[in-house]
């Protein structure tokens, strides 16, 4: 699902600053190594990476957060004696046990009124973009694009032109008026559809040219989706997924005292975005 984790990426607790000689070790969880090759498997394929949206973790950070959480939960599954020879099997067994013990983790537990209310506050996950005004800039190099993106992430009220430190860094720039996926380039449309909120900022690389596009959504209107059984099912599925992620995040957070977590931030270069 787009907008990975709905803003629910697990916050890591940094324990200690001891360095590891093996730079492929990105973290340890109760002494168990979390290695770069495993974190890499949790990232989308390179040609299918999501747009980076301000306020959301980078693909590498999101994958590392998930890897650490999963290792905490795998330790707990082992402690409980749940079945499973692989980490995936242990996690599946743990989730099944938590579903059985926790009311509200099944789609059937969500009534129509709850689903409608949740949809009303999460329309960007389901509705199409009806119209938008987007400011954009195309950069030849990644570094100035990321620096401008970082500035915008720190202050969401800044206009796009205020984020660019030097005009010489920009190949092209402009403002696009979008109506139902028309009125802008493919890259601008892709980023607008990923951001889907006014004053939101997105960054992505064009595969063919290698250019980096920074887009600020100045205004945006969504097209309401008729409330029909298909939409209701999608909303309930999304709500269930969110509740599961919240529940697992809370469970993992409580396990940190039993299995301390240590992150090696200077090793993150071992994972390629």
C-alpha positions in Angstrom: 0.0 0.0 0.0 1.2 3.5 -0.9 2.4 5.7 1.9 4.1 3.0 3.5 3.0 2.3 7.1 0.7 5.4 7.0 3.1 7.2 9.0 3.5 4.1 11.4 7.2 3.4 10.8 8.7 2.1 14.1 10.9 4.6 16.0 14.2 3.0 16.8 15.7 3.2 20.3 19.4 3.8 20.0 21.3 1.9 22.7 25.0 2.8 23.0 27.4 4.0 20.4 29.8 1.1 20.1 31.1 0.6 16.6 31.0 -2.7 14.7 33.9 -3.8 12.6 31.6 -5.4 10.1 30.0 -2.6 8.1 27.4 -5.0 6.7 25.9 -5.1 10.2 23.4 -2.3 10.5 22.0 -3.1 13.9 21.9 -5.7 16.6 18.8 -6.8 18.5 19.5 -8.6 21.7 22.9 -9.5 20.2 21.4 -10.8 16.9 22.8 -9.1 13.9 20.6 -7.2 11.4 22.6 -7.3 8.2 22.5 -5.2 5.1 21.6 -8.0 2.7 18.4 -8.7 4.7 17.5 -5.0 4.9 17.9 -4.8 1.1 15.3 -7.5 0.6 12.8 -5.4 2.5 13.2 -2.5 0.0 11.1 -2.3 -3.2 13.1 -3.3 -6.4 15.3 -0.4 -7.6 13.1 0.2 -10.7 10.0 0.4 -8.5 11.1 2.6 -5.6 8.4 4.9 -4.3 8.6 8.6 -4.5 10.3 10.1 -1.4 7.7 12.2 0.4 8.6 14.8 3.0 7.8 13.7 6.5 8.1 10.0 5.6 11.3 7.9 6.2 13.7 7.2 3.3 13.4 3.7 1.8 16.6 2.6 3.6 15.4 3.9 7.0 11.9 2.3 6.5 13.5 -1.0 5.6 15.8 -0.9 8.6 13.0 0.0 11.0 11.0 -3.0 9.7 14.0 -5.3 10.0 14.6 -4.3 13.6 10.9 -4.7 14.5 10.7 -8.1 12.8 13.8 -9.3 14.7 12.2 -8.2 18.0 9.0 -10.0 17.1 10.9 -13.1 16.0 12.7 -13.3 19.4 9.3 -13.1 21.1 7.9 -15.8 18.9 10.8 -18.0 19.9 10.3 -17.2 23.5 6.7 -18.2 23.3 7.6 -21.5 21.6 5.5 -20.7 18.5 6.0 -22.9 15.4 8.2 -21.8 12.5 11.6 -22.7 11.2 12.1 -19.4 9.4 11.7 -15.8 10.5 8.7 -15.4 8.2 7.0 -18.5 9.6 7.7 -17.3 13.2 6.2 -13.8 12.4 3.1 -15.4 10.8 2.6 -17.5 13.9 3.0 -14.6 16.2 0.5 -12.4 14.2 -2.0 -15.3 14.2 -1.7 -15.5 18.0 -2.1 -11.8 18.4 -5.1 -11.7 16.1 -6.8 -14.4 18.2 -6.1 -12.6 21.4 -6.8 -9.1 20.4 -10.3 -7.8 19.5 -10.4 -5.5 16.4 -7.7 -7.1 14.3 -10.1 -8.6 11.9 -11.9 -6.8 9.0 -15.3 -8.2 10.3 -14.9 -6.2 13.5 -15.2 -2.9 11.6 -18.7 -1.7 11.2 -19.9 0.6 8.3 -19.9 3.8 10.4 -16.3 3.2 11.5 -15.2 2.5 7.9 -16.9 5.6 6.5 -15.4 7.8 9.2 -11.9 6.4 8.5 -12.3 7.0 4.8 -13.3 10.6 5.4 -9.9 11.2 7.1 -7.8 9.1 4.7 -9.3 10.0 1.3 -5.8 10.5 -0.2 -5.4 6.7 -0.1 -8.4 6.0 -2.2 -9.6 9.1 -4.2 -8.2 10.2 -7.6 -6.6 13.7 -8.0 -9.2 15.9 -9.6 -7.1 19.0 -9.9 -3.8 20.4 -8.5 -1.3 23.2 -8.9 2.3 22.0 -8.6 5.6 23.9 -8.6 8.5 21.8 -9.8 12.3 21.9 -10.5 14.5 19.4 -12.4 18.0 18.9 -11.2 20.9 17.4 -13.1 22.6 16.1 -9.9 21.2 14.3 -6.8 23.0 16.3 -4.1 21.4 19.7 -4.7 18.0 18.1 -5.2 18.3 16.3 -1.9 19.5 19.4 -0.1 16.5 21.3 -1.4 14.2 18.5 -0.4 15.7 18.5 3.1 15.2 22.2 3.4 11.5 21.8 2.4 11.1 18.9 4.8 12.2 21.1 7.7 9.9 23.9 6.8 6.7 22.9 4.9 5.6 26.5 4.4 8.5 27.5 2.1 7.8 28.0 -1.6 9.7 25.8 -4.0 11.8 28.6 -5.4 12.9 29.4 -1.9 14.3 25.9 -1.5 16.8 26.1 -4.4 20.1 27.6 -3.2 21.5 28.3 -6.7 19.6 28.6 -10.0 22.6 27.1 -11.8 21.7 23.7 -10.1 18.4 23.6 -11.9 17.9 22.4 -15.5 14.3 23.5 -15.7 11.6 24.7 -13.4 7.9 25.6 -13.7 4.4 25.5 -12.4 1.8 23.0 -13.7 -2.0 23.1 -13.5 -3.3 19.6 -13.5 -6.8 18.4 -14.3 -7.4 14.6 -14.0 -3.8 13.5 -14.8 -3.4 16.0 -17.6 -1.4 19.3 -17.7 2.0 18.1 -16.5 4.9 15.8 -17.4 4.9 12.2 -16.4 7.4 12.8 -13.6 5.4 15.7 -12.1 2.2 13.7 -12.2 3.9 10.7 -10.6 5.1 12.8 -7.7 1.8 14.7 -7.3 0.0 11.4 -7.1 2.4 10.1 -4.5 2.2 13.3 -2.3 -1.6 13.8 -2.6 -1.8 16.7 -0.1 -1.5 20.5 -0.3 1.9 21.9 0.7 3.4 18.4 0.4 6.8 17.9 -1.1 8.1 14.9 -3.2 11.4 13.9 -4.7 12.1 11.3 -7.4 14.6 10.4 -10.1 13.6 10.0 -13.7 15.1 6.6 -14.8 15.6 7.5 -18.5 17.6 10.7 -18.0 18.9 10.4 -14.4 17.4 13.8 -13.6 16.0 14.5 -10.1 12.5 16.1 -9.9 11.5 18.1 -6.8 7.7 18.9 -6.7 5.7 20.9 -4.3 1.9 20.5 -4.4 0.6 24.0 -3.9 -3.1 23.1 -4.1 -4.9 19.9 -4.5 -8.5 18.7 -4.8 -9.5 15.0 -4.7 -12.4 13.4 -6.6 -14.7 11.7 -4.0 -15.2 7.9 -4.6 -18.8 6.6 -4.4 -19.3 4.5 -1.3 -19.9 1.1 -2.7 -19.1 -2.5 -1.5 -15.7 -2.5 -3.3 -14.6 0.7 -1.6 -15.9 -0.4 1.7 -13.8 -3.6 1.5 -10.7 -1.6 0.6 -11.2 0.7 3.5 -11.7 -2.2 6.0 -8.6 -3.9 4.6 -6.6 -0.7 5.1 -7.9 -0.1 8.6 -7.1 -3.7 9.5 -3.6 -3.3 8.2 -3.1 -0.1 10.1 -4.4 -1.6 13.3 -2.1 -4.6 12.9 0.9 -2.3 12.3 0.0 -0.2 15.4 -0.4 -3.4 17.5 2.9 -4.9 16.3 4.8 -1.6 16.8 3.5 -1.4 20.3 4.4 -5.0 21.0 7.9 -4.6 19.6 8.4 -1.4 21.6 7.7 -3.2 24.8 10.3 -5.9 23.9 13.3 -3.5 23.8 14.1 -3.9 27.5 14.3 -7.7 27.0 16.3 -7.4 23.8 18.2 -4.1 23.5 18.6 -2.5 20.1 21.7 -0.9 18.8 21.9 0.9 15.5 25.1 1.7 13.5 24.1 4.8 11.6 27.5 5.0 9.8 26.9 1.6 8.2 23.7 2.6 6.3 25.8 3.2 3.2 25.9 -0.6 2.8 22.3 -0.5 1.6 21.8 1.2 -1.8 18.7 3.3 -2.5 
